[in-house]
Amino acid sequence: MVDTIVMIHGMWGGSWYWERYKNFFESKGYTCVTPILRFHDINPKAVPPAELGTTSLLDYTDDLEKEIKKLPSKPILMGHSMGGLLSQMLAERGLAKAIVLLTPASPAGILALRMSVIKSFWSGMTKWGFWKKPMRQTFEEAVYSMMHLLPVEEQKSSYEKFVYESGRAAFEIGLWFFDSKKASKVDDSKITCPVLVIAGKEDRITPASVVKNIARKYKTVSTYKEFEHHAHWVVAEPGWEDVASYVEEWLKTHVQ
């Protein structure tokens, strides 16, 4: 049976940034599905819907669960950034054959607030009520935090595709200790499938020190790999093929 990989994008993103990975893994025989999160399929230049601001991680996860249950068998979940956290939440629900976490956001219980992370979200988090409003990084923040290893022209072309993100979701991830619902909480005892955790040594928005703690959370089933010459945008940075090839080899040996 051909394995299906569900590729889950992160904040401000869409299925567009999986193009290289989708082509790579389909060439290896996998079926790849690239869903778009709620309210992320809009024109980047359009005014975002107000409802986006209060959309929870739990809303995203519920939407994805419905799509995953339509598949003929449990898929491999591959999540980047916030998509990595959503993959953990879905795996907790028993919906994954394995999960591949690419520079993932961390669940409740892991403190991720480093100075570089605060700088990455500064323009959004310093606006009162950001936790109930749509938010988007400035170009300078996006380059600093995620795309500093990309060629300049690709930084610009990628940023032009960035849409607004849920302030609520950002709050649930970064300030989970204030969230009464603990939306980003993941019970590690319920994740029994193989877990691959990928970090970039030069990552500023999900620093390797934080990502390593995610791997420790799932230590009985996880593999941790840190790439020295990579940052956050491992899906398209120069040398992305090295990361994708490592993932493919890991899948060969860990997924039956």
Secondary structure, DSSP 4 states (H G I P E B T S, - for coil): ---EEEEE--TT--GGGGHHHHHHHHHTT-EEE----TT-SS-TTSPPPGGGGG--HHHHHHHHHHHHTTSSSPPEEEEETHHHHHHHHHHHTT--SEEEEESPPPPTTS----HHHHHHTHHHHTSTTGGGSEE---HHHHIIIIITTS-HHHHHHHHTT---EEHHHHHHHHTGGG-TT-TT---GGG--S-EEEEEETT-SSS-HHHHHHHHHHTTTTEEEEEETT--S-TTTSTTHHHHHHHHHHHHHHH--
